[in-house]
Amino acid sequence: MSDSETRLTELELRYMEQSDLVEKLNAELVAANTEIHGLGLRVKRLERQIEDLLRSVDAPANEKPPHY
């Protein structure tokens, strides 16, 4: 094999390795984005629950007891 053929073969192998790595990284990125989206939804739901709890705790404190 000539020097040019050897270099070309090495470049092709490196390209294949890089392509494989890019595919793996892309899959990881998609999985991370899916998890982040799910966590964002959970945070929003928890924020609503906390707001509801705070409203329910504050409401009775502002009212006079029934015996007044």
Buried (B, 14 or more C-beta within 10 A) or exposed (E): EEEEEEEEEEEEEEEEEEEEEEEEEEEEEEEEEEEEEEEEEEEEEEEEEEEEEEEEEEEEEEEEEEEE
